[in-house]
Amino acid sequence: MIDADGVRAFLEPAHLEFAARASAFADESLAPRAEPEDDGAGRVEARALAEVMGSAGLFAPIGDGDLRAACLAREAIAFASPLADAVWALQALGLTPILRAGTEAQRERWADPVLSGRALAAFAMTEPEAGSDVASMTTRAIREGDAWVLDGAKHLISNAGIADLYAVFASTDPDARSRGISCFLVPADTDGLSFEGAQIMSAPHPLGRIALRGCRVPADALVGEANRGFMLGLATLDRLRPTVGAAACGMARRALEEALSHARTRRQFGRPLAEFQIVKEKLGRMAIELDAARLLVYRAAWTADEGADRVTVTAAKAKAFATEAAQRIIDEAVQIVGGPGVLAEHPVERLYRSVRALRIYEGTTEIQRMIVADALLQSRAP
């Protein structure tokens, strides 16, 4: 179960009830599912997971705009299944631009299918030469009468090949760089949109490349205002970064529990590992880092739910610290478990493969630290 009491100061009574339900569902319905054996099986499982979680109402916090509940959902889901967490994340990333800036017709068309898990969403921003430097994207969108025509390529796109809807970011004014990017809704069956192949991760995760070749979408596919897509994308990432930290905490908590269980039962030199001072030091440090990460995550979510216009800095701190701490905690768990911890069937080995990407996607740790430093320097400007 989620340790809701540890962050109770940031939660309402309804959050405590939701945390209990989310944890129970994740433990009973997600944890027992077998990890897919290959990418093809992972893609099938991703759609099944979306339907299961949608039926259980785990995507509801996305539509409700309740960031604390969203963090609780991801923490519970990631504890049980990193793949299920990835599915949750993509539903949020693909739908949030619509909820923030979309038209009523766009929300009516896509909100319910995504929130129910009947439709899979994708967030198509990254390109081979445009990762952290989003302004360098080369995908273009040109207005032709009552339509937009998109040309370009995207890679490292989660849900590529299985998504029903892509939120595609493209340059509508190349000379303006970041001030000339727009966001478009492109259904997967749109002529000119093609899946170019899977990109295989070490942990199960449907990732791949898509191409847009003369991909024509109606004028009303534009989300928000033209040339405002960069800010919409940043606002979406700001909004969801605390949930990435929450997912990291869920994985770290699972690793800590596995390490604790092993330390109590594994005997070496005539006594349990838990009686060795160095193992106690590791376990203590892991628990302290996890608590600190969770407090930063739920502070950021609380700040957003309280109505703050921007949570850029608090979200950056939460994501950077929580994902880095989770990497350290899981690494220590592998060390405590020892040999079995590097075998593919062991939970800590799966967590070790899964957590690494969290330090990169939705803004690398280095980018988050730059955000924090820039804010600090501005606040101390002479």
KEBALO-75197 format. One record per residue: residue in three letters; x, z negated, y of N, C-alpha, C, O, CB in turn. Coordinates in steps of 0.1 Angstrom, whole numbers, plus 5000, padded with zeros to 4 digits. Atoms other than C-alpha are relative to their C-alpha. Glycine has a CB too. Example, Ala and Ser with C-alpha at 12.3 -4.5 7.8 and 13.67 -1.06 7.14 Angstrom:
BEGIN
Ala500950004988512349224955500950005012501949935012499049885000/Ser499150004989513749294989499249925011499749915022500450145005/
***
This chain:
BEGIN
Met500850004988500050005000500950005013502049945013499149885000/Ile499350004987501150065036500049865005499049785004499350105010/Asp499850134994502449755053499450015014500150015024501549955000/Ala500749994987499849775081500349885009500349895021498550024999/Asp499750124992500549415091501350015008501449955019500149884991/Gly498849984993504049515101500050075013500850055021501050074991/Val500249934987502749735129498649975006498150055013500250154998/Arg501450044996499449555135499850005015498750035020499649864994/Ala500150004985500249515172499650135006499050135017501349955006/Phe500349874995499749885176498750064994498450184998501250104998/Leu501149955007496649925155498749935004498749825008500249994985/Glu501450064998492849875158499549974986500050014976499150105007/Pro500550035013490749735130499650124992499850124979498749915002/Ala500449885008489550085120501350064994501250124983499450105010/His498749955006493250175115500349934987500849994978501150005010/Leu499750085012493649895090499250044988499750054977499849855003/Glu500949955011490650015070500550144995500550164983498650005005/Phe499549875004491950375071501349994992501450074983500250095012/Ala498750025007495450265060499749964986500450024976500949905007/Ala500350045013493950095030499550114991499850134980499149885000/Arg500649895007491850395020501050114997501150174986498950065008/Ala499049895001494750645026501049964989501450044981500750035013/Ser499050055010497150435005499450004986500150054977500449865003/Ala500750005013494650394977499950144994500150164983498749935000/Phe500149865004493950764976501350064996501450124985499350085011/Ala498749945003497550864977500649944987501150024979501049975011/Asp499550065013498550614949499250054988499850084977499949855001/Glu500849965011495650724927499950154997499950194986498649945002/Ser500249865001495351094934501150095002501150214998498950045009/Leu498849914997498651224947501249964991501950054986500349985015/Ala498850045007501351014930500150054986501250084981500149855001/Pro499949965014500451104894500250154998500550194987498749964993/Arg499949855002500651484901501550034997502449985004499450075012/Ala498649965003503751644886500650085011499950165017500050074986/Glu499349914991506351804908500050144995500450164983501449945003/Pro499949865005506152184906501450044995502449995001499550095011/Glu498749965006508852344885500750115008501950115007499750054986/Asp499449904992509452634908499250045012498249975015500250134991/Asp500749964987508452804941498650054998497750015005500950105007/Gly501349955003505552984926499049894997497949895002500150104988/Ala500850115003504152674911499749915012498649855014500649924989/Gly500250084988504752494944499050055010498349985016501349995007/Arg501049944991502652744963498649984995497749965003500350155001/Val501350035006499752704939499649855002498549825006500050034985/Glu500350144998500052324941499749975015498949885017501249924995/Ala500350034986500152334979498650025004498049945011500950085009/Arg501449974997496752494981499149894993498149854999499650144995/Ala500850105007495352244955500149875008499149805009500549984986/Leu499950134992496751954975499250005013498649905017501549985003/Ala500849994988495152085007498549974997497949905005500250145006/Glu501450025003491752094990499749854996498749795001499650094989/Val500250145004492151744975500149915012499249825013501149964990/Met499950094989493351585007498850035010498449935017501350025007/Gly501149974991490651765027498749944996498049885004499850155001/Ser501250065006487951645004500049855003498949785004499850034986/Ala499950154998489251285009500049965015500149855018501349954993/Gly500050034986489251315047501349965006501449905017499049895002/Leu498750044995492951275051500550095012501450055019501050014989/Phe499749924988493051555077499249965012499450015023499850154997/Ala500950044989490351395098500749955013500349995024499149894996/Pro499350044988492851225122500550115009500650105021501249914997/Ile499649884992494051575133498950045009499150055021500450114991/Gly501249964992490551665145499649895009499149925020498950044991/Asp500450114991489851325159501049975011500749905020499949874991/Gly499050034990493051325179500549855000500949805010499550025014/Asp499650145002493950975165501450014994501650024982499049934991/Leu498649985004497750985163500449884991501249904982500950015012/Arg499650115009498050635148499450024986500149994976499449875006/Ala500549985013495750725120500750124993500950124981498550045001/Ala499249895006497651055115501449944995501849994984500350105011/Cys498850065005500850845112499849924987500649934978500749915011/Leu500350085012499250615087499750094988500150074977498749915002/Ala500349915010498050915067501350064994501550064982499150125005/Arg498749945004501551075066500849904993501549934983500750065012/Glu499250105007503250755057499549974986500349964977500049865008/Ala500550025013500950695028500250134991500550114979498549975000/Ile499949875008501051065016501550024996501850054985499550125008/Ala498649975003504851095019500649904990501449934982500849995013/Phe499650105011505250774998499750054987500550034977499349865003/Ala500549965013503350934970500550144997500850174985498550005000/Ser499749865003504251304974500550085012499850115021498750084994/Pro499449934988506651474998499450145002499250195013501550024998/Leu500649874999505051814990498649995007498350075015499850074986/Ala501350024994501551684999500249975015499450015023499349884993/Asp499850024985503051555032500350135007499950145018501249905001/Ala499749884993504451895040498750085002498550145013501050094991/Val501349934999500952045034499249935012498750015021499149994987/Trp500750074989499451775058500650055013499950085023500149854998/Ala499349974988502151855084499650145005499450165017501549994998/Leu500349874996501352225084498550025005498350105013500350104989/Gln501350004995497652175088499949955014499250015022499049924991/Ala500050054986498351975119500750095009500250125020500749865000/Leu499249914991500952215133499250125003499150175015501350034994/Gly500749884998498752515128498749985008498350075016499650064987/Leu501350034993495552355142500149945013499349975022499149924991/Thr499850074987496852145171500050095012499350065022501249925000/Pro500249914989497352445194498650045003498250065015500950124998/Ile501449964998493752545189499249885006498449905015499450044986/Leu500850124995492452195195500449975014499649925022500349884991/Arg499550034987494652155226499650115010499250075022501549985000/Ala500249894990494052495243499150114996498950205003501450055003/Gly500849895005491852715221498650005007498149905013499949994986/Thr501349984996488452845230499049934991499449894980499650155002/Glu501050055009485252705216499850084988499650034977498749985008/Ala500249915012484953005194501249994990500949994978499950155005/Gln498950025008488452955181499949874992500249874980501350005008/Arg500250135007487752595173498950004989499049954978499749895010/Glu501149995010484452675156500450094988500050064977498850075007/Arg499649925011486152945135501049934990500949954978500650135005/Trp498950055008489152745123500049854997500649814987501250045006/Ala499850145002488752375127499549944987500249874980499349925012/Asp500650055012486452295099500750054987501049974978498550034999/Pro499349965012488152515073501449944998501749904987500250155000/Val498750075001491552365081499949854997500649804988500850025012/Leu500250145002490352005083499449974986499749864981499149945010/Ser500650025013488452045050501050044989500750014977498750074998/Gly499149955009491452195033499750134993500350184984500249904989/Arg500449875006489652525025500950115005500950224999498550025003/Ala499249904995492052715047501449945003501549825008499450065013/Leu498750054997495852675050500550065013500350185016501050044989/Ala499549964987497552695084501550015000502249954992499549915011/Ala498649994999501052795095500350015015499550055023500650124993/Phe499550014986503052755127501350095001502350054996500449855005/Ala499049905001505153065132500850025014500450105022499450144996/Met499250004988507753005159501450044998502050125005500049865007/Thr498549995002511253005144500350154996499650214988500449914989/Glu499549875004513253335141501549984997502149884999499850105012/Pro498550015003516753415128500949965011501949895009500450134994/Glu499250034988518153395163499449905010499849895021500550125007/Ala500850084991515653155178499549884992498449884987498850075007/Gly500450125006515652805163499749895011498649895017501149954990/Ser500150094989516252525188499950075013499250025022501249905000/Asp500149924987516652795215498850094999499050214996501350085002/Val501249925001513052905214499950125009499350225006498849915001/Ala500149894990513453115245500750134996500450235002500649955013/Ser499349885005515653355226499250084990499750184985501349964993/Met500849935010512753475204499950155004499850185016498649944998/Thr500149864997512553855201498650064996498450184998501150074992/Thr501449955003508953885187499350035013499349955022499249904991/Arg500649964988507054075213498550024998498050064987500650145005/Ala501449984999503354095222499750095012499950045023499149874999/Ile500349914989502154385243498550025001497850054991500750144999/Arg501549984998498654415258499750155000500350235008499649945013/Glu500549865001496954745249498449995001497849974991500550074988/Gly501550004999493354755263499549864997499949765003499450104992/Asp500750135004491254485246500749944988500149874981498650034997/Ala499250055012494054405221501449965004501950005015500050104988/Trp498550034999497554265217500650064988500150054977500249845002/Val499349955012500054435195501349924999502149925008500350155002/Leu498850085002502754215180501050074991500650134981499549864993/Asp499049945008506054325166501249905000501649845010500550135006/Gly498950095001508854105153500149944986499449984977499949885010/Ala499850075013509953875124500249855002500849815012501350064993/Lys499950155000509753505117500649964987500350024977498649935003/His499550055012511653305092500049855000499749785010501550054997/Leu500150155002511752945078498649965004498549855011501149935008/Ile501450034996507952945082499449934988499250004977499350135004/Ser500750075010506252685061498650064998497950095007499949855003/Asn501249945004503252815042500050155001498950225000498849955008/Ala499949855000504453175047499650054986500150014976501450055004/Gly500449945012502753385021498749944994498150004985501149994990/Ile501250065005499953135014499049965011497949925008500449884991/Ala500950044989498553055048498950105002499050224999500849995013/Asp501149924997495153185058500050035015499450135020498749934997/Leu499949984986496053155095501449975005502049875001498949915008/Tyr498750024994499253185115499849985015499250075021501050114997/Ala499950014985499753045150501350065003502450005001499949855005/Val498849924998502253305161500449995015499650025023499850154995/Phe499550004986504453265192500850135002501750174994500949875002/Ala499349874997505653585208500250015015499549955023499150124995/Ser499749984986507153695241499150105006499050225001501550045002/Thr500849914993504753855265500650045013500150135020498649945002/Asp499349974988507153865294501549974997502049865001499549925013/Pro498650035004510753895280500949955011501849875009500650124993/Asp499150044989512453865314499849855004500749795010499750095012/Ala500350144996510753525320500549904989500449784992498549995002/Arg499550095011512253385287498949894996497849934992501349935004/Ser501050105005510453055280498750005008497749965003500749865001/Arg501349994992507953115308499250124997498250155004500449995015/Gly500749885003506953435292499650014985499550124979500850125003/Ile500350015014505953315257498549974999498049885006500849904992/Ser501450035002502353315244499749974985500650014977499150125005/Cys500450035014500553195213498850084996497850095004499849844999/Phe501149925006498253405191499649954987500449904979500450155000/Leu500550035013496053335162499950134992499250224996498649935000/Val499949885009496753585134499649974986500349914979501450065000/Pro500450035014494653565102500950084991501550184994498650054998/Ala499049945010496753645071499650144996500550214992500049914988/Asp500449875004494753955063500050115011499550225009498650004994/Thr499949904988495454125097501050114996502150094991500549925013/Asp499149885003496954475093501249985009501249955020499250135004/Gly498850014992500554475103500849874997501949865001499850025014/Leu499450135004501254115091500450014985499550034977499149885004/Ser499650005014503254095059500949894997501749845005500750134997/Phe499150105005504953835038501250074995501150154986499249914989/Glu498849935003508553935034500849934989501949984985500850015012/Gly499350075011509553685007500249855003500249805014501350074998/Ala499850145000510153324999501449965004502450045001499649944987/Gln498750064998513053115011499949864993499249774997500349985016/Ile500150115009513752854985500749885005501949885007500550044986/Met499450134996514352494994500449924987499949954976499149925009/Ser499750085012515952234971498949914996498849884984501249915004/Ala501250075004512752034972498850105001498850195009499849885009/Pro501249915000509352204965499450015014499049915020499049964990/His500549984986508152354998499850155002500750225001501049945011/Pro500249864998506452685004500550055013499950035024498550034999/Leu499349964988508752845029500350154999500550204988501349925002/Gly499749855001509453215038500050075013500050015024499050064991/Arg499949914989509653505061498750095001498150124991501250104998/Ile501149904998506853715077500550105010501450075018498849925005/Ala499749904991507054035096498750055007497650055001500750124993/Leu501149954992504754175123500450145005501350155013499649915012/Arg499749864997504754555126498850075005497950114997500650084987/Gly501249944994502254695150498849924997497749984994499850144995/Cys501050095004500154395142499049985012499349925022500549864996/Arg501050004989496954435164499049894998498349884988499350145001/Val501050115000494854135172499250025013499750075023500749865000/Pro500949984988491854125197500549915011501349815009498649964996/Ala499650084988492353985232499749854998500449775003499450065012/Asp500450145001490553665222500849934989500549814986498549994997/Ala499050075009493353585197501049925007501649835002500750104991/Leu499150084992495353445226499549865001498349845003500150075014/Val500350154999495453065226500449955013501649965017500749924988/Gly499750044986495252925261500350125009499850235007501249904999/Glu499749894991496753125289501250084996502150034989500349935014/Ala498949915003499153415286501349945007501149885018499850145005/Asn498750054995502853305292500149855001501049805007500250065013/Arg500050145000501952945286500349944986500149834983498749945006/Gly499850045014502752935249501149914997501149824989500150124992/Phe498850085002506152775252499649855003499949764995501150045009/Met500450144997504652465269499049954990498949834986499450005014/Leu501050045011501752465243500849964988500449864981499050114998/Gly499250035012504352475215500749875002500749794992501050114997/Leu499350124998506352195230499049885000499349774994500750005014/Ala500950115000503251985236499549974986499249854982498850045009/Thr500450025014502252035200501149924992500749834985499750144993/Leu498950075006505651925188500149865004500349774997501350085002/Asp500050144995505651625211499049914993499249804990499850005015/Arg501150075005502351525198500249964985499849854981498750085001/Leu499950025014503251555161501449934996501549904984499850124993/Arg498750065004506851425161499949854995500649824986501050005012/Pro500150135006505851065156499550004986499949914978499049915008/Thr500549995014504051175124501250044991501150004979498850104999/Val498849965008507351325112500849874997501249844985500950105007/Gly499450135002508850975117499249924990499849854982500149935013/Ala500850085009505950825098500250054986500349974976498550015004/Ala499749945013506551065069501449954995501549914983500050155000/Ala498650055003510250955069499949864995500549824986501050025011/Cys500150145004509150595067499349994987499749904979499149935011/Gly500750005013506850665038501050034989501049964978498950104999/Met499049975010509750825019501049894998501449854987500750135003/Ala499050115001512150545028499449884993500149814986500449965015/Arg500650125006509650275018499950024985500149934977498549985005/Arg500049975014509250444984501449984994501649924983499550154997/Ala498650025005513050454980500449854999501049814990501050075009/Leu499750145000513350084990499349934988499949854981499649945013/Glu500750065011510749994964500650034987500849954978498550045000/Glu499349965012512550194937501349924998501749884988500250155000/Ala498750075001515850024946499849854997500549804989500750015014/Leu500350145003514249674946499749984985500249894979498949965008/Ser500450015014512749734912501250014991501349944981499050114996/His498949985009515949864897501049885002501649834992500850135004/Ala499150114998518049584913499549874992500449794988500149975015/Arg500550125006515749314898500250014984500449914978498549985003/Thr500049985015515749464862501350054994501650024982498950104997/Arg498749955006519149624858501049895000501349835010500550125009/Arg499050105002521749384844501450064998501650164991499649914989/Gln498649965002525449434848500949875001500649785009500550105011/Phe499150125001528249184840499249874998499649775004500849995013/Gly500850125004525648944827499049955009498449845007501049904997/Arg501050044991523348924856499350125007499950235007500649905010/Pro500749894993520749134876500850055012501549975018498649965004/Leu499349954988522149364903499649935012500449915022499750155001/Ala500550074988519949174928500849885003500649825014498649974998/Glu499250124998522248874924501450035007502149945011500249924988/Phe498749974994525349064937499850015015498950075021500550134994/Gln500150004985526049004974499950135006499250155016501249925005/Ile499949874994526849364981498650074999498350155008501150084995/Val501349945002523449474967499049945009498250015015499649994985/Lys500950074991521649214987500250055015499250075022500249855000/Glu499749944986523449345019499350135002498750165012501550015002/Lys500649874999522249695012498549995001497950055010500450084987/Leu501550015000518649595005499649945013498649985019499549914989/Gly500450064988518549375036500150105012499250115020500949885003/Arg499849904990519949655058498950114999498450165009501450064999/Met501149905002517449905043498749955006498050035012499950034985/Ala501250064995514549675051499949995015498950025021499749874993/Ile499950014986515649615086499850135007499150155017501349935005/Glu500049864994516149985094498650054998498150125008501050094993/Leu501349955002512750065079499049935010498250005016499549974986/Asp500950064991510949805100500250055015499350085022500349855000/Ala499749954986512749925132499450145002498850185012501550005002/Ala500549864999511750285124498550005002498050075010500450084987/Arg501450015000508150195118499549965014498550015019499449914989/Leu500450054987507950005151500150115011499250125019500849885004/Leu499949894990509250305171499050114997498450165007501450064998/Val501049905003506950545153498649965005497950045012499950024985/Tyr501450044996503750345159499949965015498849975020499649884992/Arg500050024985504750255195499750145006498950155015501449955005/Ala500249864994504950635202498650044997498050105006501050104993/Ala501349965002501650695185499049925008498049985013499649984985/Trp500950084991499950405204500150055014499150065021500549854999/Thr499949954987501350535236499250135002498550145013501550035004/Ala500849884999499750875230498549974999497850035007500450104989/Asp501450045001496450725219499549935012498349935015499849924987/Glu500550074988496350515250499850105012499450065023501149905004/Gly500349904990496250835270501150055009500950125019499049955009/Ala498949954992499750905282500050155000499850224990501349954994/Asp499949854999500151265295501050064991500850164985500250035015/Arg498949955009503451315277500649884993500849774998501050075009/Val499350105008505151115250501350064995501850024984499149964988/Thr498849935004508251335249501149914996501749924985500550095011/Val498850095002510851055251499749904989500549894980500449935013/Thr500450105011509050795229499950074987500350024977498749935004/Ala500149925013508351065203501450044995501650044983499150135002/Ala498649965004511951185204500749884994501449904984500750055012/Lys499350125006513250825198499449974986500249944977499849885010/Ala500650035013510750775170500550104989500950054978498550005001/Lys499649915010511551095152501549994996501949994985499750145004/Ala498650005003515351075156500449884992501149894982500850005014/Phe499650125007515650715145499449994986500149964977499649885008/Ala500650015013513150725117500550094989500750054978498550025001/Thr499549915010514451035100501449974996501849994985499950155006/Glu498650035003518050935103500149874991500849864982500949985013/Ala500050125008517250585090499550034986500149974976499149905007/Ala500549975014515250725061501150074992501250044980498850105001/Gln498949945008518250945051500949894995501449904984500750105009/Arg499150115004520450635051499449914989500049874979500449915012/Ile500750095010517850425032500050064986500250004976498649965005/Ile500149935013517350685005501350024994501550014981499350145002/Asp498649995006521050745001500449874994501049874983501050045011/Glu499650145005521550364996499249984987499749924978499749895010/Ala500850025012518650364971500750084988500750024977498650055002/Val499349925010520450644951501249924995501549914983500450145005/Gln498850075003523650434952499749874991500449844982500749955013/Ile500450125008521850114939499550044986499949984977498949935008/Val500549965014520050304911501250054992501250044980498950115002/Gly498949955007523350464902499850134993499150224998500549904990/Gly500149875008523550734875498650064999498550185002500649984987/Pro501349945001519850774869499550055013498650145013499049894995/Gly500549964987519350814906500450145004499950205014500649915011/Val499749864997520951164906499450094989499750214989501650015000/Leu500749925009518851284877498750065006498049995013499749924987/Ala501149934994516151534886498749934999497849955007499950144995/Glu501350065003513351334871499849865007498749815007499849984986/His500150134994514051014891499450025014499850115022501449935001/Pro500650004986511950944923501050005011500850085021499149895001/Val499150004988514950864945500850135001501250175012501049884998/Glu499349874999516651194936499050105007499550185015500450064986/Arg501049914994513451384946499949975015499850065024498649994994/Leu500150044986513251184978501350045008501250085019499949855001/Tyr498749954994516951264985499950145005500450185015501249974991/Arg500149864997516151634984499050025011499150115019499750084988/Ser501149974991512951605004500249955014499850015024498849934995/Val499950064987514051385033500950085009500850075022500549864999/Arg499049934992516851605045499450095010499950105022501050084991/Ala500649904991514651865061499449935012499350005023499050094993/Leu500750074989512951605083500949985012500449975023499449874996/Arg499050024989516151565104500250135007500950135018501349954994/Ile499849874994515951935112498750065006498750105018500550104990/Tyr501249934995512352065115499349925011499449805013499150024989/Glu500750054988510252005146501049945010500649855018498949904996/Gly499050054991513451955166501049914993500749814989499349925011/Thr498950075007516751845152500349865007499849845018501350085000/Thr499650134994518051495157500850015013500649945022500849924990/Glu499249984988520551625182499250045012499550005023501150114997/Ile500949974989517851785203499249885005499049865017499050114995/Gln500850124995515851455203500949915008500549865018499549934987/Arg499150094992518951265215500350075014500449995023501349994992/Met499849944986519451525243498849985009498949955021500250154998/Ile501250034993515851475253500049865006499849835018498750014991/Val499850144996516451095255501049995011500849925021500349914988/Ala498950004990519751145274499650065013499950005023501250064994/Asp500449934987518251385299499049915008499149895020499350134997/Ala500950094993515451135307500749885006500449845017498949954990/Leu499250114995517950855310500850045012500949965022500949954989/Leu499249954989520151055333499150025013499549995024500850134997/Gln500949984989517251155355499549875006499349865018498750094995/Ser500550134994516050795358501049935007500749845016499549924988/Arg498950074993519450695370500750095010501750065016501149964990/Ala499549914991519950985393500249945014499349865018499150135002/Pro499850074987521450885427499050055011499050015022501450035005/
***
